[in-house]
Amino acid sequence: MSVHLSTDTSHVSWHELSRLYELAPLGKKRAPEQLALVFNNSLLKVFAFDGDRLIGAGRALSDGVWRAAIFDVAVLPEYQGNGIGSRIIRHLVQSADVDVVMLYAAPGKEAFYEQFGFRKMKTAMAIMSNPEDRKARGFIE
């Protein structure tokens, strides 16, 4: 396995990324054209490749000075447990180089992110579409 990270979106197949998120699994199916839009609109993004195969990804929104928020970190199931997700998180945190880095994580994944120094916030709040579903899935109280 020869895994390398890249920030270059020109080598990304958005259809392949859509499939990666479906297999990871990372929630509902994501349309390739929407993935292209959100990644290209994100200040920070990183993709993990095994040769030419896309095997992981993550992105962060940032003001470049004080705050950043990490989203959509995922690795194909057959590659999980090999440190690839850790490399993606470290890359995003180091590249953000801001005072506060927040993270939007799937319920049950908190322990993974705590190893990087992330801690649960007491004051974070959100407005979400379909709040009943989000509550049932453990995203909100």
DRENGUZA-443732 format. One record per residue: x, y, z of N, C-alpha, C in turn; residue in three letters; residue number from 1. Coordinates in Angstrom, 2 decimals, padded with zeros to 5 digits, always signed. Layout:
<pts>
[[X, Y, Z], [X, Y, Z], [X, Y, Z], 'ALA', NUM]
...
</pts>
This chain:
<pts>
[[+000.85, -001.17, +000.00], [+000.00, +000.00, +000.00], [+000.90, +001.23, +000.00], 'MET', 1]
[[+000.71, +002.08, -001.01], [+001.49, +003.31, -001.15], [+000.54, +004.50, -001.10], 'SER', 2]
[[+000.16, +004.90, +000.11], [-000.84, +005.96, +000.29], [-000.15, +007.32, +000.32], 'VAL', 3]
[[-000.70, +008.24, -000.48], [-000.21, +009.62, -000.45], [-001.39, +010.57, -000.35], 'HIS', 4]
[[-001.12, +011.74, +000.25], [-002.14, +012.78, +000.39], [-001.94, +013.84, -000.69], 'LEU', 5]
[[-003.04, +014.42, -001.13], [-003.00, +015.47, -002.14], [-004.07, +016.51, -001.84], 'SER', 6]
[[-003.75, +017.76, -002.12], [-004.75, +018.83, -001.98], [-005.27, +019.28, -003.35], 'THR', 7]
[[-004.81, +018.63, -004.38], [-005.15, +018.98, -005.76], [-006.48, +018.34, -006.16], 'ASP', 8]
[[-007.49, +019.16, -006.43], [-008.80, +018.63, -006.81], [-008.86, +018.18, -008.27], 'THR', 9]
[[-007.86, +018.53, -009.07], [-007.92, +018.19, -010.50], [-007.82, +016.68, -010.75], 'SER', 10]
[[-007.34, +015.91, -009.77], [-007.22, +014.46, -009.93], [-008.35, +013.70, -009.25], 'HIS', 11]
[[-009.35, +014.43, -008.74], [-010.43, +013.80, -007.99], [-011.61, +013.50, -008.90], 'VAL', 12]
[[-012.06, +012.27, -008.85], [-013.32, +011.89, -009.50], [-014.41, +012.11, -008.45], 'SER', 13]
[[-015.30, +013.05, -008.70], [-016.35, +013.34, -007.74], [-017.33, +012.18, -007.63], 'TRP', 14]
[[-017.47, +011.40, -008.68], [-018.30, +010.19, -008.62], [-017.66, +009.17, -007.69], 'HIS', 15]
[[-016.34, +009.05, -007.77], [-015.61, +008.13, -006.89], [-015.72, +008.60, -005.43], 'GLU', 16]
[[-015.64, +009.91, -005.21], [-015.78, +010.43, -003.85], [-017.18, +010.18, -003.32], 'LEU', 17]
[[-018.19, +010.35, -004.16], [-019.56, +010.07, -003.77], [-019.70, +008.62, -003.32], 'SER', 18]
[[-019.11, +007.73, -004.06], [-019.14, +006.30, -003.73], [-018.38, +006.03, -002.42], 'ARG', 19]
[[-017.24, +006.70, -002.22], [-016.46, +006.55, -001.00], [-017.33, +006.91, +000.21], 'LEU', 20]
[[-018.03, +008.05, +000.15], [-018.88, +008.47, +001.26], [-020.03, +007.50, +001.49], 'TYR', 21]
[[-020.53, +006.91, +000.44], [-021.60, +005.92, +000.57], [-021.09, +004.66, +001.26], 'GLU', 22]
[[-019.88, +004.23, +000.92], [-019.31, +003.02, +001.49], [-018.76, +003.21, +002.90], 'LEU', 23]
[[-018.35, +004.43, +003.25], [-017.64, +004.70, +004.51], [-018.39, +004.27, +005.77], 'ALA', 24]
[[-019.63, +004.34, +005.99], [-020.65, +005.22, +005.40], [-020.65, +006.57, +006.10], 'PRO', 25]
[[-021.00, +007.59, +005.37], [-021.02, +008.94, +005.93], [-022.38, +009.60, +005.65], 'LEU', 26]
[[-023.43, +008.93, +006.05], [-024.76, +009.51, +005.91], [-025.38, +009.28, +004.55], 'GLY', 27]
[[-026.26, +010.21, +004.19], [-027.02, +010.06, +002.95], [-026.12, +010.17, +001.72], 'LYS', 28]
[[-026.62, +009.67, +000.60], [-025.88, +009.74, -000.66], [-025.60, +011.19, -001.03], 'LYS', 29]
[[-024.40, +011.45, -001.47], [-024.00, +012.81, -001.83], [-023.77, +012.89, -003.33], 'ARG', 30]
[[-024.41, +013.84, -003.95], [-024.31, +014.01, -005.40], [-022.91, +014.49, -005.78], 'ALA', 31]
[[-022.31, +013.90, -006.81], [-020.96, +014.30, -007.23], [-020.82, +015.80, -007.49], 'PRO', 32]
[[-021.82, +016.42, -008.14], [-021.71, +017.84, -008.43], [-021.75, +018.69, -007.16], 'GLU', 33]
[[-022.47, +018.23, -006.14], [-022.48, +018.94, -004.86], [-021.15, +018.77, -004.13], 'GLN', 34]
[[-020.56, +017.58, -004.21], [-019.25, +017.36, -003.60], [-018.21, +018.27, -004.24], 'LEU', 35]
[[-018.24, +018.39, -005.55], [-017.29, +019.27, -006.24], [-017.46, +020.70, -005.73], 'ALA', 36]
[[-018.69, +021.14, -005.56], [-018.97, +022.49, -005.10], [-018.46, +022.70, -003.67], 'LEU', 37]
[[-018.80, +021.78, -002.74], [-018.41, +022.00, -001.34], [-016.90, +021.89, -001.15], 'VAL', 38]
[[-016.25, +020.98, -001.85], [-014.80, +020.88, -001.71], [-014.09, +022.08, -002.34], 'PHE', 39]
[[-014.56, +022.51, -003.48], [-013.93, +023.67, -004.12], [-014.20, +024.97, -003.35], 'ASN', 40]
[[-015.28, +025.02, -002.58], [-015.58, +026.19, -001.77], [-014.92, +026.14, -000.39], 'ASN', 41]
[[-014.27, +025.04, -000.05], [-013.61, +024.89, +001.24], [-012.16, +025.37, +001.13], 'SER', 42]
[[-011.72, +026.15, +002.12], [-010.36, +026.66, +002.09], [-009.35, +025.52, +002.15], 'LEU', 43]
[[-009.63, +024.50, +002.95], [-008.72, +023.37, +003.11], [-009.40, +022.08, +002.68], 'LEU', 44]
[[-008.68, +021.28, +001.93], [-009.17, +019.97, +001.54], [-007.98, +019.06, +001.34], 'LYS', 45]
[[-008.23, +017.77, +001.55], [-007.16, +016.79, +001.37], [-007.79, +015.47, +000.93], 'VAL', 46]
[[-007.08, +014.79, +000.05], [-007.54, +013.52, -000.49], [-006.44, +012.49, -000.29], 'PHE', 47]
[[-006.83, +011.27, +000.07], [-005.87, +010.18, +000.23], [-006.03, +009.23, -000.95], 'ALA', 48]
[[-004.90, +008.87, -001.55], [-004.89, +007.96, -002.69], [-003.98, +006.78, -002.40], 'PHE', 49]
[[-004.40, +005.61, -002.84], [-003.54, +004.43, -002.89], [-003.26, +004.24, -004.37], 'ASP', 50]
[[-002.09, +004.69, -004.81], [-001.83, +004.76, -006.24], [-002.76, +005.80, -006.83], 'GLY', 51]
[[-003.61, +005.39, -007.78], [-004.58, +006.30, -008.38], [-005.97, +006.19, -007.76], 'ASP', 52]
[[-006.13, +005.26, -006.81], [-007.45, +005.01, -006.21], [-007.70, +005.97, -005.05], 'ARG', 53]
[[-008.82, +006.69, -005.11], [-009.23, +007.58, -004.03], [-009.74, +006.73, -002.87], 'LEU', 54]
[[-009.12, +006.87, -001.71], [-009.48, +006.03, -000.56], [-009.90, +006.82, +000.67], 'ILE', 55]
[[-009.73, +008.14, +000.65], [-010.11, +008.95, +001.80], [-010.14, +010.41, +001.44], 'GLY', 56]
[[-010.82, +011.19, +002.29], [-010.92, +012.63, +002.04], [-011.36, +013.35, +003.30], 'ALA', 57]
[[-011.17, +014.65, +003.30], [-011.65, +015.52, +004.36], [-011.52, +016.96, +003.91], 'GLY', 58]
[[-012.24, +017.84, +004.58], [-012.20, +019.26, +004.21], [-012.43, +020.11, +005.45], 'ARG', 59]
[[-012.08, +021.39, +005.35], [-012.32, +022.32, +006.44], [-012.65, +023.70, +005.90], 'ALA', 60]
[[-013.57, +024.35, +006.55], [-013.87, +025.75, +006.31], [-013.03, +026.54, +007.30], 'LEU', 61]
[[-012.51, +027.68, +006.89], [-011.68, +028.46, +007.78], [-011.67, +029.93, +007.38], 'SER', 62]
[[-011.51, +030.80, +008.40], [-011.31, +032.21, +008.12], [-009.82, +032.51, +007.95], 'ASP', 63]
[[-008.98, +031.52, +008.17], [-007.55, +031.66, +007.97], [-006.82, +032.35, +009.11], 'GLY', 64]
[[-007.54, +032.76, +010.16], [-006.92, +033.46, +011.27], [-007.33, +032.86, +012.62], 'VAL', 65]
[[-008.64, +032.85, +012.91], [-009.10, +032.44, +014.24], [-009.80, +031.09, +014.28], 'TRP', 66]
[[-010.61, +030.78, +013.30], [-011.46, +029.60, +013.40], [-011.42, +028.74, +012.14], 'ARG', 67]
[[-011.56, +027.44, +012.37], [-011.73, +026.47, +011.28], [-012.68, +025.39, +011.77], 'ALA', 68]
[[-013.37, +024.76, +010.85], [-014.28, +023.66, +011.16], [-014.06, +022.54, +010.15], 'ALA', 69]
[[-013.78, +021.36, +010.68], [-013.51, +020.19, +009.84], [-014.80, +019.43, +009.58], 'ILE', 70]
[[-014.96, +019.00, +008.34], [-016.14, +018.25, +007.91], [-015.75, +017.09, +007.00], 'PHE', 71]
[[-016.64, +016.13, +006.89], [-016.61, +015.11, +005.84], [-015.33, +014.28, +005.76], 'ASP', 72]
[[-014.76, +013.93, +006.91], [-013.59, +013.05, +006.92], [-014.07, +011.61, +006.81], 'VAL', 73]
[[-013.57, +010.90, +005.83], [-013.97, +009.51, +005.63], [-012.85, +008.74, +004.93], 'ALA', 74]
[[-012.81, +007.44, +005.22], [-011.84, +006.53, +004.60], [-012.62, +005.27, +004.22], 'VAL', 75]
[[-012.29, +004.71, +003.05], [-012.94, +003.46, +002.64], [-012.77, +002.40, +003.73], 'LEU', 76]
[[-013.80, +001.61, +003.99], [-013.75, +000.62, +005.08], [-012.54, -000.30, +005.03], 'PRO', 77]
[[-012.15, -000.75, +003.85], [-011.03, -001.69, +003.78], [-009.68, -001.05, +004.07], 'GLU', 78]
[[-009.64, +000.29, +004.16], [-008.42, +001.02, +004.50], [-008.44, +001.58, +005.91], 'TYR', 79]
[[-009.60, +001.49, +006.58], [-009.69, +002.02, +007.94], [-008.81, +001.21, +008.88], 'GLN', 80]
[[-008.29, +001.88, +009.90], [-007.42, +001.22, +010.87], [-005.95, +001.22, +010.48], 'GLY', 81]
[[-005.62, +001.92, +009.39], [-004.23, +001.99, +008.92], [-003.62, +003.37, +009.09], 'ASN', 82]
[[-004.28, +004.24, +009.85], [-003.73, +005.57, +010.11], [-004.03, +006.62, +009.05], 'GLY', 83]
[[-004.82, +006.27, +008.05], [-005.12, +007.21, +006.97], [-006.02, +008.34, +007.46], 'ILE', 84]
[[-007.06, +008.01, +008.22], [-007.92, +009.04, +008.79], [-007.13, +009.97, +009.70], 'GLY', 85]
[[-006.21, +009.42, +010.46], [-005.35, +010.22, +011.33], [-004.50, +011.19, +010.52], 'SER', 86]
[[-003.96, +010.72, +009.42], [-003.16, +011.59, +008.55], [-004.00, +012.73, +007.99], 'ARG', 87]
[[-005.24, +012.42, +007.61], [-006.14, +013.44, +007.07], [-006.43, +014.49, +008.14], 'ILE', 88]
[[-006.77, +014.06, +009.35], [-007.07, +015.00, +010.44], [-005.84, +015.85, +010.76], 'ILE', 89]
[[-004.69, +015.23, +010.91], [-003.47, +015.99, +011.22], [-003.17, +017.02, +010.13], 'ARG', 90]
[[-003.34, +016.62, +008.89], [-003.09, +017.55, +007.79], [-004.02, +018.77, +007.88], 'HIS', 91]
[[-005.30, +018.53, +008.11], [-006.27, +019.63, +008.18], [-006.01, +020.54, +009.37], 'LEU', 92]
[[-005.72, +019.97, +010.53], [-005.46, +020.77, +011.73], [-004.20, +021.61, +011.54], 'VAL', 93]
[[-003.13, +021.00, +011.06], [-001.88, +021.73, +010.85], [-002.02, +022.80, +009.77], 'GLN', 94]
[[-002.73, +022.49, +008.71], [-002.92, +023.45, +007.62], [-003.79, +024.62, +008.05], 'SER', 95]
[[-004.75, +024.37, +008.95], [-005.64, +025.43, +009.41], [-004.85, +026.49, +010.18], 'ALA', 96]
[[-003.96, +026.06, +011.06], [-003.10, +026.98, +011.81], [-003.88, +028.16, +012.38], 'ASP', 97]
[[-004.96, +027.85, +013.13], [-005.81, +028.87, +013.74], [-005.94, +028.60, +015.24], 'VAL', 98]
[[-006.57, +029.53, +015.95], [-006.74, +029.43, +017.40], [-007.68, +028.29, +017.80], 'ASP', 99]
[[-008.79, +028.12, +017.07], [-009.78, +027.10, +017.41], [-010.13, +026.30, +016.16], 'VAL', 100]
[[-010.00, +024.98, +016.26], [-010.44, +024.09, +015.20], [-011.58, +023.26, +015.76], 'VAL', 101]
[[-012.74, +023.39, +015.14], [-013.90, +022.61, +015.55], [-014.07, +021.45, +014.58], 'MET', 102]
[[-014.88, +020.51, +014.99], [-015.04, +019.30, +014.19], [-016.48, +018.85, +014.24], 'LEU', 103]
[[-017.02, +018.51, +013.09], [-018.35, +017.94, +013.00], [-018.16, +016.44, +012.79], 'TYR', 104]
[[-018.49, +015.66, +013.82], [-018.23, +014.21, +013.78], [-019.51, +013.40, +013.86], 'ALA', 105]
[[-019.46, +012.22, +013.32], [-020.58, +011.28, +013.44], [-020.65, +010.78, +014.89], 'ALA', 106]
[[-021.86, +010.62, +015.43], [-022.00, +010.09, +016.79], [-021.27, +008.75, +016.92], 'PRO', 107]
[[-020.57, +008.59, +018.04], [-019.83, +007.35, +018.28], [-018.38, +007.43, +017.86], 'GLY', 108]
[[-017.99, +008.48, +017.17], [-016.60, +008.62, +016.71], [-015.78, +009.57, +017.60], 'LYS', 109]
[[-016.37, +010.03, +018.69], [-015.71, +011.01, +019.54], [-014.34, +010.53, +020.04], 'GLU', 110]
[[-014.23, +009.30, +020.46], [-012.97, +008.78, +021.01], [-011.84, +008.86, +019.99], 'ALA', 111]
[[-012.15, +008.62, +018.73], [-011.13, +008.72, +017.68], [-010.56, +010.14, +017.64], 'PHE', 112]
[[-011.43, +011.14, +017.70], [-010.99, +012.53, +017.57], [-010.34, +013.07, +018.85], 'TYR', 113]
[[-010.67, +012.49, +019.99], [-010.06, +012.94, +021.25], [-008.54, +012.73, +021.24], 'GLU', 114]
[[-008.05, +011.72, +020.53], [-006.61, +011.47, +020.49], [-005.82, +012.61, +019.85], 'GLN', 115]
[[-006.51, +013.49, +019.11], [-005.87, +014.64, +018.48], [-006.02, +015.90, +019.31], 'PHE', 116]
[[-006.71, +015.79, +020.45], [-006.92, +016.94, +021.32], [-008.30, +017.55, +021.23], 'GLY', 117]
[[-009.18, +017.02, +020.40], [-010.54, +017.55, +020.32], [-011.30, +017.21, +021.61], 'PHE', 118]
[[-012.11, +018.14, +022.08], [-012.93, +017.95, +023.26], [-014.35, +018.40, +022.93], 'ARG', 119]
[[-015.32, +017.76, +023.59], [-016.71, +018.16, +023.39], [-016.90, +019.59, +023.88], 'LYS', 120]
[[-017.68, +020.33, +023.12], [-017.98, +021.72, +023.49], [-019.30, +021.76, +024.26], 'MET', 121]
[[-019.40, +022.66, +025.20], [-020.62, +022.81, +025.98], [-021.60, +023.78, +025.35], 'LYS', 122]
[[-021.13, +024.61, +024.43], [-021.99, +025.66, +023.90], [-022.26, +025.58, +022.41], 'THR', 123]
[[-021.81, +024.55, +021.75], [-022.06, +024.44, +020.31], [-023.54, +024.17, +020.07], 'ALA', 124]
[[-024.10, +024.82, +019.08], [-025.50, +024.65, +018.73], [-025.63, +024.66, +017.22], 'MET', 125]
[[-026.72, +024.12, +016.71], [-026.91, +024.08, +015.27], [-028.39, +024.13, +014.92], 'ALA', 126]
[[-028.67, +024.65, +013.75], [-029.98, +024.54, +013.13], [-029.81, +023.52, +012.02], 'ILE', 127]
[[-030.60, +022.48, +012.03], [-030.46, +021.41, +011.04], [-031.79, +021.13, +010.36], 'MET', 128]
[[-031.70, +020.78, +009.09], [-032.91, +020.32, +008.41], [-033.27, +018.96, +009.00], 'SER', 129]
[[-034.53, +018.67, +009.05], [-035.04, +017.40, +009.55], [-034.52, +017.09, +010.96], 'ASN', 130]
[[-034.80, +017.95, +011.94], [-034.26, +017.76, +013.28], [-034.69, +016.45, +013.96], 'PRO', 131]
[[-035.87, +015.93, +013.63], [-036.31, +014.68, +014.24], [-035.39, +013.53, +013.84], 'GLU', 132]
[[-035.03, +013.49, +012.57], [-034.10, +012.46, +012.08], [-032.72, +012.64, +012.71], 'ASP', 133]
[[-032.24, +013.88, +012.78], [-030.91, +014.16, +013.36], [-030.88, +013.78, +014.84], 'ARG', 134]
[[-031.98, +014.00, +015.54], [-032.04, +013.61, +016.95], [-032.01, +012.09, +017.08], 'LYS', 135]
[[-032.78, +011.40, +016.25], [-032.80, +009.94, +016.28], [-031.44, +009.33, +015.97], 'ALA', 136]
[[-030.65, +010.03, +015.14], [-029.33, +009.54, +014.77], [-028.23, +010.00, +015.71], 'ARG', 137]
[[-028.62, +010.76, +016.76], [-027.66, +011.15, +017.79], [-026.87, +012.40, +017.55], 'GLY', 138]
[[-027.26, +013.21, +016.57], [-026.53, +014.44, +016.26], [-026.90, +015.62, +017.16], 'PHE', 139]
[[-028.17, +015.66, +017.63], [-028.62, +016.76, +018.48], [-029.42, +016.20, +019.63], 'ILE', 140]
[[-029.57, +017.01, +020.67], [-030.36, +016.62, +021.85], [-031.82, +016.91, +021.64], 'GLU', 141]
</pts>
